Amino acid sequence: MPDAHQLMLFIAAGWLLNLTPGPDVLYIVTHALRSGARAGIVAGLGITAGCFVHIVAAALGVGALLAASATAFNLLKWLGAAYLFYVGIKLLFAKPGGSPLAKAADRPTDAVAPAQPWRVFTGGFWTNVLNPKVALFFLAFVPQFIAPGTEHTTWVFLALGVLFNVNAIPVNVGWALAAAWMARRAAVVQRGLSVLDRVAGALFIAFGLKLALSSRP
């Protein structure tokens, strides 16, 4: 496992990345705006369940890749770095008010029939499971916190992935509880999200650069 400093950095980075608006946040906020905080929380739990599928799959894949050829390692490395650069640049140059969350906050909040919790949960689950970018994110992000020469790499990756996912739960709940407040104050939210987009964008690019310069353990 990483040392205490690396572990705290991993947790802090995970929280910041989970705070960044994206498809998962949009799904949570949309349901919270339409059907209340409970629906938003259920949506977040569905997304968390789907994320566990990617964590297990990625952990098994990383364990095999670290024992594979240098070509396979470099292919994964450059693919992951390119993805992180893409996300970072997209966030850095996002237009004010163009955030997915800001768009959701601008939507009308007319009353609709309450959503069925099971459908909301399964919708969040499949939205996450069927998104290959989630698996690619874990393959690009988590290995940077595993020291070269670490034994039982697969289990360490799995533990870090679970920690990342569990830490995301309070963030998802927070998005759901804050959705109604954000809907009433869209202008304030857009300004805050603009700053968050820039910080997270720089973080993604930094991690992408670190990954691109890394060598095979």
Buried (B, 14 or more C-beta within 10 A) or exposed (E): BBEEEBBEBBBEBBBBBBBBBBBBBBBBBBBBBBBBBBBBBBBBBBBBBBBBBBBBBBBEBBBEBBEBEEEBBEEBBEBBBBBBBBBBBEBBEBEEBBBBBBBBBEEEEEEEEEBEBEEBBBBBBEBBBEBEEBBBBBBBBBBBBBEEEBEEBBEBBBBBBBBBBEBBBEBBBBBBEBBBEBBEEBEEBBEBBBEBBBBBBEBBBEBBBEBBEBEBE
